[in-house]
Amino acid sequence: MKIKEIPKSERPIERLLSNGCEFLSNEELLSILIKTGSKDYSAKDLASMVLKRCDGDLSCINYSNLRKIKGMGDVKSACVLAGLELGRRASRKVKSINNVQINGSDIVFDYYRDFFIDKKQEYFYCVYLDTNKVVIKEKLLFIGTLDYSVVHPREVFKEAVSVSASSIICVHNHPSGNVIPSRNDFSITKRLIEVGEMLGIKVIDHVIIGSDKYYSFFENGDI
């Protein structure tokens, strides 16, 4: 049944406005984000297929999975992903790390720990600091399994130069929850330190975040 064929009082948007978001099912909420159906399927059908593909686990929804569903084009997929990301950010209730002074690795951990909870891939961030170790900017640079070729110093330091950063803290997660650095983690860190020394922009820490703990290269004497 198409949404327009459902009695008006029972349609997702009308129910949301009259009763509140909390009374809608995941399928109904997704159908609102999807907005319109495709040639073959209604928005409700597409929402149902999205949930089926991820076995009802909203944290598993990603662009790759969405695009495998017939009728879920770039625009619909983008709307769903944007809605889910806003929900994650709202649930974290974390203030921006910009303008925060980083006096210890625990500050980095407190900021990023909730963000990485449902991530299934590795996310590599750089936090750019001024001479007083106050955050000028943070930026997500790489997603996926990190190796020597993926994390390229050019991308890391191009941003550092553009914001006139004095130092950098690298941050990434281990979805397994194990925070012990891999061989690649050590190689990447060493390479970034060497390039930073040539440019006069110091890499002062690399923080690996797991489910409830972290590993600091600085605290462990690796930097």
N, C-alpha and C positions, 0 to 999 in steps of 0.2 A: 504494500500500500504506500502510495506517495504521501508526503507530508501534507500536501494541499487537500488530500482526500480525507485526512483525519479531522474530526470535529475541531473547530477552532480552539475551544477551551482545553483540548488535549494535546495541542501542538507544543513542541518543546519550548519555543520562545515565549508563547503565551503562558505556559506553566511556570517558566522561570520568572516571568514578570509578576505573576499573581501569587506564587508560592515560595519562590526563592530557589537559588541554585542547588541547595543541599537536598532538595526533594527530587531532583532529576537523576536518572541513571547515567552511567558512563556513556551509553549509546546515545542518549538524548543530548548530552553535553557535546559529544563529538559531532553529532549531526548539525548542531548550531555552528560549530567552527567550520565544518565543511560547506555549510550554507545551501548549496544547490546540488541537485543530482547530476548524473551524466545521462547520456543517451539511453543507456540500458538499466541504470540503477538509480534509485532515489537516494537522497542524502542519508536517510535512515539505513538503507541497505549498505551503503558505503561505510557508515559508522560501524555497523555490525561486522563487516568484513575486516575492518581495521582491528577490532577487538579480537576477532577470531584468529587473525594472523599472529597477534602477540599473546595469545592465550589469556587475554584479559589483563595482562600486566602493562599498565600505561608507561612504565619506565622503559619498556623495550621498544616503544615506538620510535622509529627513526626514518630518515628520508628514504633509505634503501628499501625498507619494508613497505612504506607507503606507496612507492612508485611501482611495486610489483602488483598492486591491486588495480585492476582495470577500472578506469574512471577517475582514479586519483592522480590528477595532473600536478604540475608544479605549483600552481596557485593554491589548490586545495591542500596539498601537502604542506606548503609554507604556512597556511593559516592554522593547521593543526599543530605543527611544530612550535609556532609562535605562542599559541595558547598554552601549550604544555610548559614551555619555558617560563612564561609569566607566572604560572602556577608554582613552579619550582622556586623562582626568585622570591615570590611572596611568602612561601612557606619557610624559607631560610631566615627571613627577618634580619638580614645582616646589613649593616651600614656599609657604604662604599669604603673601600680600602684607600681611596685617594685621600691625600693629605694626612694620612696616618703615619706616625713615626714608628719605624720598625726597630725596636731595641732588642728583639729576641725572636728566635724561630717559632716560639709558641704563639706569637701574634699572627704569624702567617698561617699556622695550623688552625687557629681559632676561626680565621676568616674563611679558609677554603674547605674545612672538613665536611661541612654539610653539603656543599656544592658537589662534591665528588661521590656522595653516597650511592646514587643510582647509576653511576657511569660505568659502562661496560668496556670502554676503550680508555687508553691513556690520553690525557689532556696535558699539554705542556704550555705553561704560562710564564711570562717574564714580568717581574715587578720592577719598575724603573724608579730610582731614588735620586734625590738631590744630595748636596754635600752634608746635610744634616740627617740623612737617612729617612727623609720624609717622602712618601710615595707621590710621584708625579703622575704615574699612569701604570695601569696593568694591561696586558694584552695576551689574548690566546693566540699562540703561533702555530701549534701543530696538534693534530688529532690522529690517533692510531698508535700502533706499536712503534715505540721509539727506537731508532738505530742511528748509527754514526752518519749515515747519508741523509736521513730525514731532517734531523735538527741541524739546520745549516746556520753557522755563525752570521752569515750575511743578513738573514732576516732578524736575528736577535739584536744585532748591533746597529742595523739601519734605523730601527725604532729608537734605540738609545741615543743615537746622534741627533735624531729629529727633535727629541724632547730635552736635549742637553742634560742627559742623565750622568751622574757621577759614578753610580754603581748599579748593580743588577742583582736581583734574587731570582733564581729559577725555581719553578714549582711544577711538580707533576704528580699524578696519582698512580698507584698500583691497584687495579681493580680486584686483584686477588686478596688484597688486604695486607699482604706481606710487604713490609717497607724496606727490607734489606735491598740495597742497591745491586743492580745487575752489572755485568761486565760492560754493557753498553752505557749504563748510567755513569759509570766511572769514566769511560772514554769520552762521552759527550761533555761531561763537566770539565775534564782536563783540557779538551779542545777549546771550550769557551773561555776558560781562564787564560789560556795562552793568547788567544786573539784579543781578549780584553786588555791584557797587559800591553800589547802593542798599540792599542788605541787609547790607553789611559782611562779605560772604563772598567773598574774592578768588579768581578763576579764574587760577591761576598758570601753567598750561600746557595745551596741547591737543596730544597726541601721536598722529600718524597712523602706523600700522604696516603695512609691506608684507611681502614675502617674506623679505628679508634686510636691511632697513634701515628707518629711521624718519625722520619729519619732526617737529621740535619747534617749535611756534609761539614758545615762549620763546627757544630757542636762535637762532632766525632773526630775532628782534627784532619779531615780530608781536604780542607781548603786552607 
